[in-house]
Amino acid sequence: MRTKLDPDDEFFIPDVIGIDWSKAEVGRHARKPGEKTEIFVDGAVAYQLRLIPSNNVLATFESTLDAWPVIIATIEAGRSPRTLALDAILIDGTAELVSAGPRLEMWARHNNGEPNPYGDLWAEMPRRVAETVA
């Protein structure tokens, strides 16, 4: 049985008594309701919304802030979220998938400041409770 923890051990807890906590930074504040969020992909110069499986490009955007309202409007106009994909166009011209399907709709609504359309699905499901046999 070991009584001392080695600093290379993954469970090592460092001594924090001598740390000056007055210089500690507070983490990012929680988002306010309705606050929009932009997603940045390293090396991306543009973003495109395309159809799956035909790969037809519906629109091209300079930032994801421009893409969120168009994605939501496309879905609300009757297009299934399963047929949409958002790609990042990289500097060399290649496209890299950012998100697709219902997850893309969830990201678009959340980052556009709207509630998650699938957020209450688990809350609506009835809870099953294990019964004990006496």
Phi, psi and omega in degrees: 000133179268139179252337179251145178264132178282138179301340177275353180287143181291342180261011180293129178251115183288158177282123184248015183293323185271009183276136177275101184284351180291340180263005180289143179262141178278143180294173182298140180291159178291149179291144175279152178301132180087357180286131180271150182231137177257139177255133179248133174252129181303128177084001181277135176252343178200172178227149179225144175258125182228162178270144174251135005263002185285341181064021174289133180276122179274321183200156176236141186229153175280330180215166179288338176299327177283333184282323186305308181298325180291320178298315180294317179296323179295319180291318180290340177281353175120355179286134179289136177300336181292345182258010183245145175218143176249125181245150171261129177269118184275171184302322182278002177095354178281155179252138179235129182296131175263307179197162180207160173072206181301331177295324177296318177297317179299315179298315183298314181292317180295314182283347175267003177089014180259162177288158179289123181292339181253009186291330185263007181298318181287329180290330182280340182287137178292143180276136176259130181248133179292133179259141178263144178265124182262000000 
